[in-house]
Amino acid sequence: MAAAAELTLLEKSLGLSKGNKYSAQGERQIPVLQTNSGPCLTGLTTIAAHLVKEANKEYLLGSTAEEKAVVQQWLEYRVTQVDGNSNKDDIRILLKDLNSYLEDKVYLTGYNFTLADILLYYGLHRFVCVCF
């Protein structure tokens, strides 16, 4: 799923009115959002965090310092490990590792639903449809 489509879905799930226009830059098609009040925002997780704050749902970024760090960790994981990964064997390993991690958890941070869960779902959706 293209990053612009993911961000549009995120806007909808956050209850934001449509209207943001996304573009992409570079060979890797990194998403860019031109805001009305400042400079362009670049990158999936940066824009997603901005949308969460705009929707006044900052709890999705974590409640405690530790949970905020874990959310950031999983957002980084999404960009560094999930995006751009297309080798079937690597995907199977990634899904197996993730399944093991989640064995004793409800969500990525434990018991609270966060932005990390949303973006990891969007990122993994294409693999689950292909692999199984």
Disulfide bonds with the S-S distance in Angstrom:
none
